[in-house]
Amino acid sequence: MNTVVHLSGPQRRGPDLKELIAKVSFGDQDAFSRLYDAVAGPVLGLVRRVLRDPAQSEEVAQEVMLEVWRTASRYQPERGEVMAWVLTMAHRRAVDRVRSAQAAADRDRRAAAQAHTPVYDEVAEQVEGRLEREQVRRCLRMLTEIQRESVTLAYYRGYSYREVADMLGTPLGTVKTRMRDGLIRLRDCLGVGS
């Protein structure tokens, strides 16, 4: 035989939250203290489930309780229970914090990606510069050795025609002719002026 045990005696009830919120709406600090004691635990629990970060959860829970203090006069009893109203605020605030954190992380990722990714024009210029240098090297290899030496000394090392002539032990007129012929062959090879 199953026996049902009824507990008799006074049942412990929490404070009347509607009464407390009404008093809080008139600035009753004692009522707010009692309301805080009654709802702060569930608010923190809900916020923690959404945020999963204890420090942020405590911060958001405090923001919610401050909002309850400031907006107590907006509570409408016909629209639901006080606990539901407070927990709705808590949930919205926690979700807002998650969205804000996600947006900040997305902005940081985009900024980091932009900082590390060269601008398209820079990449194009670098590639173009490498291709041009390689083409110039290829064209220089097509010159005679004397032409290549003369052009390299004058244009890449910065020597004057006279200095090139002295370095190569060649008359100045000969160096000028070799360089002119070499530059014409380079121009034709590189397709400059065509």
Secondary structure by P-SEA (a helix, b strand, c coil): cbbbbbbccccccccaaaaaaaaaaaccaaaaaaaaaacaaaaaaaaaaacccaaaaaaaaaaaaaaaaacccccccccccaaaaaaaaaaaaaaaaaaaaaaaaaaaaaaaaaaacccaaaaaaaaaaaaaaaaaaaaaaaccaaaaaaaaacccccccaaaaaaaacccaaaaaaaaaaaaaaaaaaacccc
